[in-house]
């Protein structure tokens, strides 16, 4: 005789956002502290990637980046599905904003892949080019994602007559992100070019005030820290939406024989 047993597990997805921010912040600070204590980088504004080049901090850096990439993919997928449900109520603009929502999710995946490449291919390795590609995917893809989410969020707020405060706050974060992306890339190019001509200080990971390109380095590294904070902090603005989401996992056992098959058929013999 067939029976049906259902186990339902409810998850608080808003807590996932808090965990993500705490995990990323703690992990990045931990790699910085270890790198400075091991004298692998200078304490004053090293690049984030430079704090994860050498052992033992490299292990923590890789773990943080790869785990963070997985969390970004999960969070953006939940937000994507949530927006899709809301857009079902807006038939006149459904196709337009569904397309934007899909594009936003694709940008989030690009951002996650970039973070994974940053953690897996360190700046000091022979595959530095892959690391740099990952960094550009992370920051540019992440900024594009934030802009698209802001546009979609504005439309959702209007059709539901909600306050636009969160939209304006997100817009401020997007403009700041875009500004610091431009500043970071421009000053990074200048600092790298000037440092390459400095034969007296060949190390790329320890910068002194006497080094060529030091001023550009400070601006570039500071911009990178700001970018990371803004990008990861942007996900916290989802907390209002995620509080109304019930995410559940259902495990269903349809019949007794299915369990017996898993256990080698012992119950069938009975």
N, C-alpha and C positions, 0 to 999 in steps of 0.2 A: 504493500500500500504506500502511495506517495504522500509525503508530508512536505510542508514548506516552512522553514525556519529562517527568519530575517534578523540580522544584526545591523543596527543603524548607528553610525558614529557621526556625531555632529561636531564640527570644528569651528572655532572662533577665528575667522580669517583676519579680523582686525588686529588680533594679537600677533599675527604673522608679520604685519608691518612694523610693529614695535620691536619684534625679535630681529627683523632685518636691519633696522637702524642701529640697534645696540650691538649686534654682531659685527657689522661692518666698522662701526666706530671703534669698538674695542680691539678688533683685529688690526686695523691700520695703526692705531696708537701703539699696540704691542710690538708690531714690526719696527716702528720708529724707535721705541725705547730700547729694544734689543740691538738694533743697528748702531745707535749712538753709544750705548754702553760697550759694544765690541769695537768701537772706533772705526767702523766701516764707513760712516758718513759724518759730516759736521752737524752739529745740533741746530744750526740756524738755517731753516728752510731748505732742506734737501728735497729733491724730487721724490714723490711717493714711490715711484718705481725703484729708485736708488736704495730705498730702505729694505728692499727684498731681493738684493742681488747675491748675498753671501749667506753661507750657513752660519748659525742656525735659523736666522730670521727668514731665510728664503722658504723654508718649509711652511712657516706660519703664513707667509704672504701668498703662497700658492693655494693653500687651503682656504684662506679668506676669499681670494678672487674667484676660485672655482665654485665654492659654495654660494658666494654672493651672486654669481652669474645664474645659478640654478634658481635662487630665490627671486631674482628679477624676472626670469621667464615665468615662474609660477604666479607671481603677483600680477604681472601684465596680462597673463591668460585669464585670471579671475576678473580683472577689470574689463577685459575685452568681452567676456561672456555677459557680465553685468550690463554693459552698455548695449549689447545686442538685444537683451530683453527689454530695456527701456525704449529702444528705437522701434520696436514692434508696434508701439502705440502712436508712432509718428509716420503715418503712411505717406504724406506728401513729400517729405524729405528723406524717406527711408534709404533709397539707393545711394544718395550722395553721402550721407553720414555713415552708412555701413561700409562704404568704400574707404572713408577716412579712418574708420575704426580698424579695419583690416590693415591699412597702411601703418597705423600707429603700432599695432601688434608686431608687424614685420620689423619696424624700427626698434622696438624693444628687444626682439630676438637678435638683431644686429648688435645692439648695445651689449647684450649678455655674451654673445660670442666674442666681442672685443675684450670684455673683462676677463674672459677665460684665457684668451691669447696673452693678455698682459701678465696674468699670473703664471702661465705655463712656460712662456719664453721670456726669461728675464732680460733686462736691459744690458746686462754685462755678458750675456752669452754670445755665441757665434751667430745666433739667429736673431740679432737685434732688430733687423728689418721687420720680422714677424711681430715682435713686441711693439714696434712703432705703429704698424698697421692696426694692431689690436687697440692701441691707445686712441687712434683717430676714430676707429669704429665706435669705441666706447663713448667718447665725448661728443662727436658729431651725431652719431645715431641716437644717443641719449637726449641731446638737445632737440633734435627733430621730433622725437617721441613726446617730449614735454610740450612742445608747441602744438602738436596734433591733439594731444589730450586736452589742452587748454581750449582749443577751438571746439572740440566735441562737448566738453563740459559746459561751455557757454550756451550752446544750443540746448542741451538737456535742462539747464537752469531756466532758460526762457520758456520752454514748452511746459514746464512744471511750476512756473511762477515762483522760483526759488531766488534767494539772495545771490547777487553776483559778486559778493565779497571774495569768495574763494576763487572765482575766475580772475578777478583783478590781482589777487595775490599770486596766483599761478603765472599770470602774464608778467608780473614784475620779476618772478624767478626766471622765466624764459628769456626776457630781455637781458637780465644780468648774466645768465648762462651764455647767451650768444656773444655778449660783449667780452666776457672772460675767455671764451674759446678763441676769439680773434687775437686778444692780447697774448694769450699763452702761446699760440702757434707762432706769432710774429716774433716775440721775444726769445722763444726757444731757438728759432732759426738764427737770430742774431748772436745769442750766447754761444751756440754750437760753433758757428763760423769763427767768432773771435777766439774761442778757446782752442780751436784746432791750430791756430797760428801761435799759440803760447807753448813754446818748447820747454820752458822751465817748469811747467806744471802739467804734465801729461795726463794725470789721473782725471777721469770724468766724474768721479763720485765724491771727491773732496774739493770743495770750493773755498778759497780764501779771498779776503777783500782786495788782495794785491793781484789776483788773477784777471786776465783780460776777459771781458764779457761778464764780470761779476754782477754788475748792476742789472743787466738784462736777465741773468740767471735768477736773481732774487725776485724780479717781477714775474718771470715765467713760472718758477716753482710756487710762489705765493698764489698765482692764478690757478695752478693745478690743484692746490689744496682747496681753494674756494670752489672750483668746478666740482670736485668730488663731493664736498659738503652739500652743494646745491642739488646736484644730480640725485644723490642718495636721499637727501631730505625731501625731494619732490614727491617721492612715493608716500610719505607720511600724509600728504594732502588727500590721499585716498581713504583715510580712516573713517570719514563720515559716511561714504558710500559703503565701505566694507562692513560697517556696523549693522546694516540692514540686510546683509547677505547671510543666508543659512547654507553652509557648504556641508554636504553629507556624503558619506561613503556607505553603501549598502552591500552586505555580503549575504547572498541567498544560497541556501542548501535545498535543492529541489526534491531530492529523494534520498532514501537511506542507502541505496545501492551506489550512488555517486560517491558517498563517503567510504563505502567498502572498497570501491575500486582504487581510491587514493591509498588505502591502507593495505593493498595487496590482496584484496578479496577475501579476507578472513571472515567478515560477517556473512558473506554469501555461503561459506561452508557451513555456517550454523543453520 
